[in-house]
Amino acid sequence: MASSPYHCVLGAGPAGWSVARQLAALDASVTLVSRRVPSGLPKGVQHTVADLSNPDDAKATLSRARVIYHCAAPRYDRWAQDFPRLQSSIIDAAANAGAKLVVLDNAYGYGQTGVLIEATPMQASGKKGALRARMADDLLKRHKTGDVQAVLARASDFVGPRVRIAALGERYWPRILAGKKPAWIGNPDLPHSHTNIDDLGRAMITLSNAPEDAYGRAWHVPTAPALSANQIATIAFAQLDMAPKPVGAMSALTQTLLSPFIPVLREVAEVRYQCDAPFVLDSSAFQAKFGMAPRSMETTIAETLTWWRNLPPES
C-alpha cells in the first residue's frame, strides 16, 4: 500500500478510527478529518480539522483525495437537520476531486425485521429510517449519473473496541466486568446482528480496492451470525470465569416513562422494533464476492472485554 493514492477518512468515531488505523498499518498515506481534534490518533495517521458540511471547506480539504471513506455523522438528535447537507457536501467534494467514495451506512432504511439482504425493500416510515433510505438512494443516483464513483458499506449495530454508544456499549460491558446484569433495550432472547467495528473497517478498505462493477450499490459488510443479548452475555461471563447474570431488559413502557429524562432513550425509540423481533443482517453476498469472513462473536467478545478492562478509570 506504500504507493497507494491519498486516503481521506471522514469522522473520528469508532468506524473512522478503525478504517484509519488499518490503512496506516498497510503503509497508506491517510488523513483523518473531523470537526475537532480527537484524543489520540492511530500511529501514522495525520489529522485535519474541517467542517465538512460547508461545501467550500469540504472541497478544499478533500481536493487531493483519491479515496474517501465517509464515516462522518452529525449528532444523533440532529440527523434530520444536518445529515443531508453533510452528505451532499461530501459527495460534491468527492466529485470535484475525482475520488472514489466509500460510504458507511446502516440498516435503518429497511424499516423491518427478520433476515435482511441487500435486495430487501427500503420501507422505513420513521424519521431516521426514512432519512437513511433517502440518503442511500440519493447517493446511488449520483453514482448512476456519473457524478461520483460511490459504494455503500452497510453494517448492523457496532460492537468492539472503542464502541461506547451502542446497544453493546457502555451499559453492557462495564456491568459484565463488574459481575452485574448488563442492560438491554428490548427482548434479550431474540437474535440480533452486531458488526465488529474492525470487520467494518476492513470491509470499507476492501471496497476501496474493488473493481468498478462493485460500485453503485450497497453491500452488507461481514457480520457474524446473530446471537441474542443473553447469549452474548453468557459467553462473556464464561470468558471471565464468572457466574452468568441474565440481561436486564428495559420494557417499552419503562423506556417511554424515562425518555423525558434520558434524551438518548427518546432518540432510539423509533428503532426499538429492531430489538423486539429477530434482526439478522445477512452478509453472505459480500463474503462470497470478496472472500472475507467476519470474526467470530467469541473473538469479538474477547477483544471487547480486553479493551474495556484496560480503559483508564477517567476515560
N, C-alpha and C positions, 0 to 999 in steps of 0.2 A: 504493500500500500504506500510505500515511500514516495512513489511518483504519482500518486492519485491526485485528482482535482481537489481544489479547495472546498472543504466541507463546512457548512454552517448549520449548527444545531440551535433551534429556537425554543427557549423555555428552559429554566433551570430547576424544574421539578424532577421527581424520580425518573421519569421517562427520558427527558432531555439529558440528565446527568448520566444515565446508563448508556445512551447512544454515544455521547461524547467520550466517555471513558473507554468504551470498546473500540471506537475509531482510533483514539490515541494509542491504544495497545497494538493497533495494526500499523502504527507509524504514519497515520494520516495527518495532514495539515488541517486542524479543526479549531473552530472558534465557536464558543457558546455565547448566545445572545439573549439577554434578558433585561427587564426594566431596572433591576437592582443587582448589585454585586452579590453573588451567592457566598455563603460561608464555606469557603473551601472549594477547590476545583480539582478534578481528576488530573493526575500528572500528565503534562504535555499538552494541556488544553488552554487555549487563550480565551479571554473574555472581552465582550464589548457590551456596553450599556446602550440600549436604544428603545424607543417607543415604536414598536412595530405596527401599531395601529395608525400611526402617522405615515401616509404614503411616501412622503419625501424622505423621512427618516429611514423607512424600510428599504427604499430603492438605493439610498446612499450606503446603507450598512451591508446590503446583500449584493452589491454590484459586481463583486469579484467571485461570488459563489458559483460553483458548478453543480453542487448537490446541496439541497436544503432539506433538513429534517424538521418538519413543523410539529413541535410538541408543546407549543405555547397555548395558553388558555387564560381568559380573564378569571377573576374571582367567581366562584360558583354561583353566587347570587346576582352576578352581573352578566350572565351569559346572554340573555335576550338583548340587552342594551349594547354590549361590546363585542361579542364574538363575531357576528357577521362582518363588521367593519375591520376587525383584526384579520380575519381570513382573506377578505377581499384585498387588503393592502399587501399581504404576504404573496398572494397569487400574482398580483400585478408586479411586485418586485422580482419574483421568480421569472416571470415572462420577460421582464426588462433585462435580466441577467442572462437569459437563455439557460437557466439552471433546471435540472431535474428537481421535482418536488415530491417528497415522501411525507404523507400527512397522517398523523396519528388520529384515529377515530375510535369511537366506542359503539356499543350495541344498543344505545338508547333509541335509535331511529326505528328499530324493528317494532317496538311497542308491543311485544308479545313474548310469551314464554315457550317452553318446550325445547326442542332441538333446533338451533338456528344455523342455517348455512348462508353462503353469500347470496343465494337466489331468493332467500326469504323476503317477502314484500316488506317495504318500509311503510308501516301504517301507524306510527305513533301519533297519539292525539294530545298528549301532554305537551306543555310548552317547551321543555328541554328536549324531549324526544323528537318533536316535530322540527325543532330548530336544527338538531343534528342531522336529521334526514334531509332537510332542505340544503344545508351546507354541503353535505356529501354530493347531492345532486348538482348543485351549482359548480362544484369543483370538477366533476366529471364532464359537465357540459363545456367548461373552459378547455378541458383536455380535448374533447371531441372536435371543437372548432379550431384546434391547433394553437391556441394561445399559450399553452404550457403543457409540458410533459409531466403528468401527475399520477399518483397511485395512492390508495388508502390502505393503511395498516390498521385493521380493526381488531381491538382487544376487548376482553371482558374485564371485570374488576381486577385491579392490580393487587399483587402480593409480592413481597420480597423485601430485601434491604432498602432502607430509605423511604419506604412507603408507610406513611403515617396516617393520612386522612383517607381511610378506606374501610370497607367492611372488615377486612382482615388487617387492621391497623392498630392505632394507639389504644383502642378499647378492647383489644383482643389479646395480643401477645404479652404485654406487660402483666396482665391479670393472670395469664397462664404461668408466667415465670414466678409470680408471687404465690402460686398454688391456689388461685381463686377461679371462680367461674368467669370465662370470657363472655363479652357482651355481643349480642347479635340482634339486628332488626329483622323480624320475620320468622319463618319457620326454620329452626336449625336442623331439621331432619330431612330436608329436601336437597337434592344435588344442585350445586351451583358452581359454575365455571369461574376460575380465577387464573389470570395470566401472569406468569412470572415476569417481573419487570425487566430482567436481563434477557429473557427469551424475546420479549418485545423489542428491546434494543437491537439484538442480533438479527431479528426479522426485518427491521427497518433498514439496517445496513445491507442485508441480503437483497432487499427490493431495490436499493440504490444501484446495485450492480446487475439487476435483472435485465433481460432483453426487452426491447420496446414493446413486444406483444403482451408483456405482463402488466403494462401500464393501462390507464383508463378504466380501472375497475377497483373494487375493494377485495382485500384478502383477509381472511381470519388468520391472525398470526398463531403460531404453535401454542396450544393451550392444553394442559394436562387433563385427563378425564375428570369430569366433575365429581366432587365429593361434597357432602353436607358439612355444615359448620361443626356439628358434633363429631363427625368422622375425623375432621382435621384436628379438632381439639384432642381427641383420643390419641392420635398419632403423636401430637406434640407432647402430651403428658408422658407417653411411653418413652419418647426420646430423652426426656428429662428425668426418667426413672421416678416419676411422681404419681401419686394416686390420681386417677382421672376425675374431672369435675364436669358435670353437664353444662352446656352453654346456657347462659341466662338470656332468654328471648324477650324482646320488647313487643308487646301487643300493639295492634293498630290504635286501640283506644288510648293506651298509655302514650304512644307517640303523638297523638293529636293533643292530649292534655299538656304534654311537656313542650310542644312546639313553640308556644309564645315565649318561653324562657330559654330555649336552646335553639337558636336560629338554624343550625345545620339540620335538625330534625324536620323542620318545616321545608327546607330545600329538597331533602331526599324523599319526602312523602310521595312525590309523583312517580318515583321508580321503585317504590316498595313492592309493587306487584312482582318484580323480579325475584324477590325472596319469599314470596308466598306461593310459589309454584316452581317446579323444576326449571332451571335456567341453564342451558347447555350450549356452549359455543363450539361448533364442530369445525376444527381446523384441518381436516383431512386433505382438503384441496391444496393448501399451502405445503403441507408435509409431503404430499406426493409430487408436487411440482418442483420443489427446491430441496427435497431430501433432508429437511431439518425437523427433528423431533423435539418436543418440549421436554424440559426437565420433569422428573417425576415429582409428585406432590411431596413425597417423603424428603427428597433432596431440597426442595423449596422451603419446606418447614424447617429443616435443619439450618439452612443458610439464614433464614429469617430470625430464628431464635438466637443464633450466634450474634447477629447484628444488634438486636435489641439488648441482649445480655451485656454487650461491650459498649453500649451507648453511655457516655458520661452522664452522671446524675443531673447536671444542669441543662442538658440538651433537651 
